[in-house]
Amino acid sequence: MDKFINPFSDYGWKKIFGSEVSKDLIISFLNEVIQQEVIVDITFRNVEMLGLKQDQRRAVFDIFCENEKGEVFIVEMQKSRQKYFSDRVLYYASFAIQQQSMIVKERLEKEPDEVVRKRWNYQISKVYVVCILNYVMDPSRPDKYRWDVVRMDRELKLPFSETLNEIYIEMPKFVLPLSECDTLYKKWLYVLNNIEIMERLPKELNNQIFRKLKSIVEVERMTPDQRLEYELSLSVERDLSAALDTSFEDGMEKGMEKGKEKGKAEEQRLIAANLKKQGINVETIAQCTGLSVKEVSGL
């Protein structure tokens, strides 16, 4: 077994950044990524959010939190390329925006003055979506590993609104050596890409933040139950990846695009059925396989 938890596993990502114990880590990481001192404290929110109607799809975030000013932060770790991923990010962000309107309206409905009750003017607190990608999104730009996306005027190239802020970081493109990581932001990216450096903390990383990170990611500090949960999560991820790869190869051998897609779909359903037997929740299975919640529930 490796000495340190893989930060790009679902278990590892949430272990490092998704709990009250590691709140100072997510605050440090987000402030550095956003490159502004936007967070003093955060409140973790329910990572599962339902649509406005019963038949709408739900959103399940990796990490979902809010700062003291009511600004919302969604942090997603994506291990492999997914079709329409940027559209999924926009869809997820819409949940956070809609929820803000619902909270404001509920508060205003309690006002005794009818004029005040109708006062909401559509002001929305900022929503930040930070996507850490463990794959290359755009091979045509090998030196560009960070993408900052806002609503922008096409002609003037100026931000039109910064209510929704999307940040995508392609981790495989970040190849700076530690000696050239001259900011905490770059050091965070370096450490996530080179977690094994935690074994002997170099002087560049010997501070409170990274000492705490080391204590969290050391496998030997985990309880037996935590180790089992971690290993099972890795096993599920490996099995899913291997099955999808095999399905793709089988389709290629058939030499027909239709055969590839059919074989891949069959493998996904088989994987989903096996995961369901192991007690994995339906939403997680749907997210991992690309099947709908309804398809997984019917298996």
C-alpha positions, 0 to 999 in steps of 0.5 A, a space after each residue: 500500500 502507498 504511504 499517502 492517500 491519493 488526493 485524486 481519488 474520490 475518498 482522498 479528495 473529500 478526506 483532504 478538503 471536505 470535512 470540518 477537521 480540514 476546514 483550514 486546508 480548503 480555505 487556504 486552497 480556495 483563497 490561493 486558487 481564486 487568488 483573492 482573500 475571499 474566505 475567512 470562514 466557511 460552512 459546509 453545505 449538503 452536497 446533494 441538492 434536488 431540482 425545483 421539481 420532483 422529476 428534475 435531476 439532482 446535483 451531487 457535489 464533491 464539496 459545497 460550502 459557503 463563506 461568511 458573506 454568503 458566497 458559494 464555492 463548489 469544488 469538483 475533482 474530475 479524474 477523466 474526460 467527460 463529454 459535456 463536462 463544462 455544461 454539467 458545471 453550468 448545470 450544477 452552478 444553477 442549483 446554487 444560484 436558484 437556492 439563493 433566490 429561494 432563501 431570499 424569498 423565504 426571508 422576505 415572505 416573513 416581512 409584514 410589509 407587502 412592499 418589502 415582501 416584493 423587494 428582491 431585485 435579483 441580486 445574487 452572491 458570487 458563485 465560484 466553481 473550482 474544477 481540478 482536472 486530473 486529465 488534459 482538457 485542451 492538448 492544443 495549448 500545452 502551456 496553459 493549465 488554468 482557465 478562468 471563465 466569466 460572462 464576457 462581452 465578445 467585442 470588448 473582451 471585458 467581464 460583463 458579470 462576475 457573479 458566476 466564476 468558473 476555474 478549471 485547472 489541468 493538473 497534468 500540465 502543471 510541471 513546475 519543479 518545487 524550486 520554481 513554485 514561488 507562491 502558496 498557490 503553486 505549492 498547493 498544485 505541486 503537492 497535489 501532483 506529488 503527494 509522496 513528497 510529504 514523506 520528508 517535508 522540504 523546507 519550502 513546504 514546512 509550514 502549518 498548512 502542509 504539516 497538517 496535510 501530511 497528518 491527514 494523508 498518511 495511510 498509517 494514521 488511518 483506522 482499519 475501517 478507514 483503510 478498508 473504505 479507502 481500499 474499497 473506493 480505489 478498487 471500485 475506481 480501478 474496476 470501473 476504469 478497467 471495464 470501460 477500457 475493455 469495453 472500448 477495446 472490444 468495440 475497436 476490435 469489432 471495427 464498428 462505432 455502433 458496436 463500441 457504444 453498445 459494448 460500452 453501454 452494456 459494460 456500464 450497466 453490468 458495472 452499475 449492477 455490481 456496484 448496486 449489489 455492493 450497497 453503493 448509493 444510486 446517485 454515486 453509481 449514476 455519476 461514475 457510469 454515466 447512466 441515469 438514476 432511473 436506469 440504475 434504479 431499474 437494474 
